[in-house]
Amino acid sequence: MKREEIEKKKKLIKELLNSDLYTPMKIKELSMFMQVSKKDKLAFQEIIEDMIREGDIEVTKKGKLLPAEQGMIGTYEAHSGGFGFVLVEGAEEDYYISEFDSKGAMNGDTVEIKQIDTGHKARHKEAAVVKIIKRGTESLVGLFTKKSEGKSFGFVIPDNDRFTKDIFVPVERSKGAKDGDKVVVKFTSYGDDRHKPEGIVTEILGAKNAPRVDIESIVKAHNLPESFGERQLNQAERVAKPVSEADMFGRKDLRDVMMVTIDGEDAKDLDDAVSLSMDGDNYKLGVHIADVTNYVQENSALDREALNRGTSVYLVDRVIPMLPTALSNGICSLNQKEDRLALSCLMTIDPKGSIIDSEIAETVINVDRRMSYNEVQSFFDDTASDELKEECKDLLPMFEKMHELSKLLREKRRKRGGIDFDFPETKVVLDENYKAIDLKARMRNDATMLIEDFMLAANETVAETCFYQELPFVYRTHETPDLEKIENLRQFVINLGFHFKASHDEVHPKEVQKLLKQVEGTDEEALVSRLTLRSMKQAKYTTEPIGHFGLACKYYCHFTSPIRRYPDLQIHRIIKDQLRGKLNERKYAHYQSILEDVAKHSSEMERRADEAERETVKLKKAEYMLEHIGSEFDGVVSGVTAWGIYVELENTVEGMIRLSDIHDDYYSYDEAMHCVIGERSGKKYKLGQKIRVVVVDVYKDAGEIDMMPAEGGENDA
């Protein structure tokens, strides 16, 4: 029987079982009722058994067939241990799926599940996969391996340990891959309980240890688009023309206003400039953002590609931009001494740091000078060279006032309860063969915080203005933390001797901020900061202003980076329609119809980019540590689990001490106190504790580093 015929029969059986006329029957009775011919009875029985396996039909104890009750739909998140969790939208918690109840589901699959009662108390609700509705992965990246040369097949071992089965590849489908090649393999079959998944090699990335293949594997694994199509590139070249008089018509001309860009030395996509002047005691702050929508028209090839990408991705060895470089590094970049089109947020701020007036305007600007964070910081530290001071002599009074205003805005935000986590970022230094040769911690300074403060002010001002104008909009939101997590944090910090006020039904960001202030400079600072961060929810994009807990504000958005984030580009378009009087009823309805999907997709693409960025940094950190096996380092315990102790070194590298490898005692895990305790000695390893370790082994591909306590330096509790 052909596949289409089988599916047709299944549909017919399903409709019959769900009809009001149906009374429960056994297979034999049902085949008679449906007048199945003698020669088709065996095929009919196989179809019914198939539907039972797929979860469409349930069988009573008496063997009668019933339509299966609709279960919950969610996304399966696999674990390397074989089990997994299903994330059901709207559910309070994820559902645990044992290896035996997964029905062959793979990471990312959309599945139907039913809750099960295991008869024992568990940390998570447990469920079984009833059926796989949609596969979440079409292809993956892995290592091609042939057991011996004469074999007519090979296997692909997935890089992602969430995929626990190797993929069988016949030699004629291997594209000539050699043993040890990194490849992209597309599934041709997902396998079952008795058969391995099968696939076809679609791309050979290169030998496992060849330069850049490691990062290329991560790019492919996350399905990141590496290049633009000819249509998008041609469109970008066509629109990337110098600013003309026609372009400037009707815009506010701010080319005589003194302004600068302040970025990292290696930044090429400069999408924000800042200006500041005084009006009596009030500050007149201008945040000027590249008017990308002038070049990227809605629903154009460029716009569709930008929406699809959602964001630029910054990996250790490359940038994958949201827009072609003719725009991102060219006409949209606010380059020094060049006329540029902008959307400006012009704010009047009183001496207390309150924004008392604002205007959003389409403008034309001309940046006086491109500044780096280090240059601006050197003025604040009074370490600038005489040459730099001479070059920037006209700008120095403005920088002084900017420094002053930045502190005012930060203090204002602090007073209302804004939370400020300050964990260092890592810059990985690569050699000419893209091998990691150094790790540098990037700390914030007054210059980087100045830009942060000004961008935050503009983002908040724009969001509040658009809310009160009742515009369709994309907000940046950060929900209140889960109260159970906050209560666990409260109990823990109280045991450490700190005060933390949080009721059973509410926590205010100011209380979190007060806690972080209490621990500042203490031995417990790293510990409490990490636990507090882990209790927070993830920020996302929404169409409703549900507030931003971390910033302690009601209205917030992303307005300041339209070159590299699609939500910023989207709201620029809405604002410009409003400014030009084009936001009529039809346009309003149009935006309302698309923004929900824009917000959801942008949040997903942001998470994809974050994961890829983290993975590349983790991998290169491990590569760097290959040269330091046997070396000792000072670190701090950054995580404690039932199987091991995570340690973060001063160079930001994180590794693990496996409890099974510590032989001086048997250590048990105390979840409430975030520590492990030796049963005989009482020795503790606890979160935030300083520790000296030795690097024992490095697994570059997995980005994992094994450590052990160094002799005499294992415990500083």
Beta strands, then each sheet from edge to edge (+ up, - down):
strand 1: 57-59
strand 2: 65-67
strand 3: 72-78
strand 4: 84-87
strand 5: 95-97
strand 6: 110-115
strand 7: 125-134
strand 8: 139-145
strand 9: 153-158
strand 10: 167-170
strand 11: 181-189
strand 12: 198-207
strand 13: 252-253
strand 14: 260-263
strand 15: 272-279
strand 16: 282-290
strand 17: 313-314
strand 18: 319-320
strand 19: 339-349
strand 20: 355-366
strand 21: 369-372
strand 22: 425-430
strand 23: 436-442
strand 24: 475-477
strand 25: 540-542
strand 26: 632-640
strand 27: 644-649
strand 28: 654-658
strand 29: 667-670
strand 30: 675-678
strand 31: 684-686
strand 32: 690-699
strand 33: 704-709
sheet 1: 1+ 2-
sheet 2: 3+ 4- 5+ 7+ 6- 3+
sheet 3: 10+ 9- 8+ 11- 12+
sheet 4: 13+ 20+ 19- 16+ 15-
sheet 5: 14+ 21+
sheet 6: 17+ 18-
sheet 7: 22+ 23-
sheet 8: 24+ 25-
sheet 9: 28+ 27- 26+ 32- 33+
sheet 10: 29+ 30- 31+
end
